[in-house]
């Protein structure tokens, strides 16, 4: 999914270009703001991904009630509803600027997610 140059490996099999790029990006992010701000941006990115997953679980539970399952979420609807409520509450109690940064990080990742070679 990533550019081919990032897959280049050294004699030990480590993808050293990827390691260097990740380290530099991590340093830039670390120096760009406070730890709490970066943690909030990270949390926004994760909760923005969790919410559609929770909603999908609830939709599938309703539309595919009799489908065979290897795992069933305990306590019925309680856990998905609580997870959705907590996720939405956390997003609404995050500063708007951090929400914009968090969603911005997701938007930057979209081309890498959909750029799969076949």
C-alpha contacts under 8 A as a table, 3 or more apart, distances in Angstrom:
res1	aa1	res2	aa2	distance
1	X	112	X	5.71
1	X	113	X	6.80
1	X	114	X	7.79
1	X	115	X	5.54
1	X	116	X	4.86
1	X	117	X	6.64
2	X	6	X	6.91
2	X	112	X	6.30
2	X	115	X	7.77
3	X	6	X	5.86
3	X	7	X	7.65
4	X	7	X	5.44
4	X	8	X	7.32
5	X	8	X	5.58
5	X	17	X	7.17
6	X	15	X	6.86
6	X	16	X	7.85
6	X	17	X	5.29
6	X	18	X	4.82
7	X	15	X	5.66
7	X	17	X	7.24
7	X	18	X	6.90
8	X	15	X	5.53
8	X	16	X	6.85
8	X	17	X	6.36
8	X	18	X	7.94
9	X	12	X	7.53
9	X	13	X	5.22
9	X	14	X	5.17
9	X	15	X	4.27
9	X	16	X	5.82
9	X	17	X	7.50
10	X	13	X	5.35
10	X	14	X	5.64
10	X	15	X	6.58
10	X	16	X	6.33
11	X	14	X	7.58
15	X	18	X	5.53
15	X	19	X	6.38
16	X	19	X	4.92
16	X	20	X	6.16
17	X	20	X	5.14
17	X	21	X	6.14
18	X	21	X	5.13
18	X	22	X	5.94
19	X	22	X	5.16
19	X	23	X	6.03
20	X	23	X	5.12
20	X	24	X	6.18
21	X	24	X	5.19
21	X	25	X	6.13
22	X	25	X	5.17
22	X	26	X	5.93
23	X	26	X	5.02
23	X	27	X	6.10
24	X	27	X	5.08
24	X	28	X	6.21
25	X	28	X	5.09
25	X	29	X	6.19
26	X	29	X	5.10
26	X	30	X	5.97
27	X	30	X	4.95
27	X	31	X	6.13
28	X	31	X	5.31
28	X	32	X	6.06
29	X	32	X	5.02
29	X	33	X	7.16
29	X	38	X	7.76
30	X	33	X	6.48
30	X	34	X	7.60
30	X	35	X	7.50
30	X	38	X	7.74
31	X	34	X	7.77
33	X	37	X	6.29
33	X	38	X	6.54
34	X	37	X	5.27
34	X	38	X	6.34
35	X	38	X	5.17
35	X	39	X	6.03
36	X	39	X	4.98
36	X	40	X	6.12
37	X	40	X	5.12
37	X	41	X	6.26
37	X	98	X	7.08
38	X	41	X	5.08
38	X	42	X	6.14
39	X	42	X	5.05
39	X	43	X	6.09
40	X	43	X	4.96
40	X	44	X	6.13
40	X	94	X	7.30
40	X	98	X	6.53
41	X	44	X	5.12
41	X	45	X	6.33
41	X	98	X	5.26
41	X	99	X	6.61
41	X	101	X	6.18
41	X	102	X	4.66
42	X	45	X	5.17
42	X	46	X	6.33
42	X	102	X	6.43
43	X	46	X	5.11
43	X	47	X	6.03
43	X	102	X	7.80
44	X	47	X	5.21
44	X	48	X	5.92
44	X	91	X	6.51
44	X	94	X	8.00
44	X	98	X	7.48
44	X	99	X	6.03
44	X	102	X	5.26
44	X	103	X	7.33
45	X	48	X	5.26
45	X	49	X	6.55
45	X	102	X	4.85
45	X	103	X	6.19
45	X	105	X	7.13
45	X	106	X	6.42
46	X	49	X	5.19
46	X	50	X	6.18
47	X	50	X	4.76
47	X	51	X	6.09
47	X	87	X	5.84
47	X	91	X	7.47
48	X	51	X	5.70
48	X	52	X	7.43
48	X	103	X	7.69
49	X	52	X	6.06
49	X	53	X	6.79
50	X	53	X	5.09
50	X	54	X	6.13
50	X	87	X	7.63
51	X	54	X	5.15
51	X	55	X	6.19
51	X	84	X	6.19
51	X	87	X	6.77
51	X	88	X	7.78
52	X	55	X	5.02
52	X	56	X	5.97
53	X	56	X	5.03
53	X	57	X	6.20
54	X	57	X	5.09
54	X	58	X	6.38
54	X	80	X	5.94
54	X	83	X	7.31
54	X	84	X	6.42
55	X	58	X	5.10
55	X	59	X	6.15
55	X	80	X	7.94
55	X	84	X	7.71
56	X	59	X	5.00
56	X	60	X	5.96
57	X	60	X	5.22
57	X	61	X	5.97
57	X	80	X	7.54
58	X	61	X	5.07
58	X	62	X	6.33
58	X	77	X	7.62
58	X	80	X	6.97
59	X	62	X	5.19
59	X	63	X	6.03
60	X	63	X	5.05
60	X	64	X	5.24
60	X	65	X	7.28
61	X	64	X	5.59
61	X	65	X	5.30
62	X	65	X	5.53
64	X	67	X	5.39
69	X	72	X	6.52
73	X	76	X	6.41
73	X	79	X	7.62
74	X	79	X	7.50
75	X	78	X	5.73
75	X	79	X	6.62
76	X	79	X	7.07
77	X	80	X	5.67
77	X	81	X	6.09
78	X	81	X	5.36
78	X	82	X	6.06
79	X	82	X	5.13
79	X	83	X	5.94
80	X	83	X	5.03
80	X	84	X	6.06
81	X	84	X	5.14
81	X	85	X	6.12
82	X	85	X	5.04
82	X	86	X	6.07
83	X	86	X	5.24
83	X	87	X	6.05
84	X	87	X	5.15
84	X	88	X	6.12
85	X	88	X	5.30
85	X	89	X	6.00
86	X	89	X	5.00
86	X	90	X	6.07
87	X	90	X	5.19
87	X	91	X	6.30
88	X	91	X	5.12
88	X	92	X	6.21
89	X	92	X	5.18
89	X	93	X	6.24
90	X	93	X	5.14
90	X	94	X	6.40
91	X	94	X	5.37
91	X	99	X	7.46
94	X	98	X	6.76
94	X	99	X	6.73
95	X	98	X	5.48
95	X	99	X	6.52
96	X	99	X	5.01
96	X	100	X	6.24
97	X	100	X	5.10
97	X	101	X	6.28
98	X	101	X	4.99
98	X	102	X	5.98
99	X	102	X	5.00
99	X	103	X	6.09
100	X	103	X	5.25
100	X	104	X	5.88
101	X	104	X	4.85
101	X	105	X	6.20
102	X	105	X	5.20
102	X	106	X	6.56
103	X	106	X	4.97
103	X	107	X	6.20
104	X	107	X	5.03
104	X	108	X	6.23
105	X	108	X	5.15
105	X	109	X	6.37
106	X	109	X	5.10
106	X	110	X	6.42
107	X	110	X	5.28
107	X	111	X	7.95
108	X	111	X	6.86
109	X	112	X	5.43
109	X	113	X	6.41
110	X	113	X	5.09
110	X	114	X	6.31
111	X	114	X	5.32
111	X	115	X	5.71
112	X	115	X	5.16
112	X	116	X	7.56
113	X	116	X	6.99
